[in-house]
């Protein structure tokens, strides 16, 4: 299975679905994480953190070259996503939750939805980034993935994002652990990640 995981910022995918990525790669699936290059702002430390975290999870990374002031839902940007999806021909795409309060997350997912309008693959949204994500919208989990065997690997990948750990502290990690434990409790397991389904195609 070929998997594309879209995350505007270097740590978004690991926060929302790091365990799911590890589960995919351990099963032999190919996972590519796509991030906006402009949001790195030339910060080589954050790029190094991203590469280190992806390596731990068994994933590859690539960059979407859109200027940070042009991250919007537009015809030009949708064409960029179209070309990415056509080139990789994934079975499933993961993208940030559309109800998130962060504009980069919303615009990325709007472009993904437009680019997958021809029903070429499944599309799911992972849960909002922590910290932040405060919004009047409500995440509606429809798909749960048991990541009990991969929870420690997810946390190890998060700790590779040292700049964010230094910024937010241990509470950042504890919040993410708390959420995956809560989602796990909802399906009677130790740890889980939850998703909203845009479309799920069974072949």
C-alpha positions, -999 to 999 in steps of 0.1 A, spaced: 0 0 0 12 35 -8 4 62 17 7 100 16 6 119 49 2 157 45 13 179 73 19 217 69 45 219 97 73 194 105 57 178 135 20 178 125 19 143 112 38 128 141 14 145 166 -18 134 148 -9 100 135 27 90 143 16 56 155 -4 49 124 26 57 102 47 33 122 19 7 119 18 12 81 56 9 76 59 -21 99 34 -38 76 55 -31 45 35 -1 34 54 29 18 47 62 36 56 96 23 53 126 46 47 159 27 54 193 44 55 229 32 91 238 26 84 275 31 72 270 67 108 258 76 119 294 70 154 281 62 155 265 96 179 235 91 173 223 127 136 218 120 144 200 87 168 177 106 142 170 133 117 161 106 141 138 88 151 121 121 115 116 132 105 102 98 134 78 98 124 65 132 89 58 118 102 42 87 88 70 64 102 92 37 97 129 34 93 154 6 84 191 4 56 211 -12 71 243 -26 45 269 -20 53 303 -5 41 307 31 20 338 20 4 317 -8 -8 288 14 -45 290 3 -71 271 -15 -66 282 -51 -67 267 -86 -29 270 -89 -23 252 -56 -48 225 -63 -29 218 -95 3 213 -74 -15 187 -52 -30 171 -83 5 165 -97 18 151 -64 -11 127 -61 -8 116 -97 29 111 -94 26 89 -62 -8 72 -70 -15 65 -33 -41 41 -19 -48 64 10 -41 100 19 -41 114 54 -45 152 59 -51 176 88 -86 179 103 -106 205 83 -121 220 115 -88 230 130 -83 266 139 -49 269 121 -53 284 86 -24 263 71 -41 231 82 -74 241 67 -61 253 34 -39 222 30 -69 199 35 -91 220 12 -66 215 -15 -63 178 -8 -101 174 -10 -102 192 -43 -73 172 -57 -90 139 -48 -123 148 -63 -120 120 -89 -122 93 -62 -88 79 -69 -80 70 -33 -93 70 3 -89 103 23 -89 106 61 -83 135 84 -62 131 115 -69 149 148 -59 185 155 -24 195 165 -15 200 201 -10 225 217 -36 248 201 -64 237 179 -90 255 199 -121 260 178 -159 260 178 -159 229 156 -161 194 169 -138 166 158 -160 136 150 -140 103 152 -152 77 128 -121 55 124 -99 43 152 -65 28 148 -51 7 176 -15 18 180 -7 2 213 24 -15 198 37 17 183 29 43 211 65 43 223 78 48 188 54 77 182 67 94 214 103 88 204 96 104 170 80 134 187 111 139 209 131 142 178 114 176 174 136 191 200 129 227 191 92 221 198 99 203 230 121 232 242 93 256 233 63 237 249 80 215 275 70 181 288 33 191 289 34 189 251 43 152 252 19 145 281 -10 161 262 -4 139 232 0 108 253 -32 116 271 -51 119 239 -39 86 225 -46 69 258 -81 85 258 -88 73 222 -75 39 232 -99 37 262 -128 44 238 -120 11 219 -108 -8 249 -71 -8 242 -41 10 255 -35 36 228 -52 47 196 -54 74 170 -87 87 156 -97 100 122 -126 116 104 -133 99 70 -138 120 39 -140 89 18 -130 53 22 -126 32 -9 -124 -6 -7 -109 -24 -37 
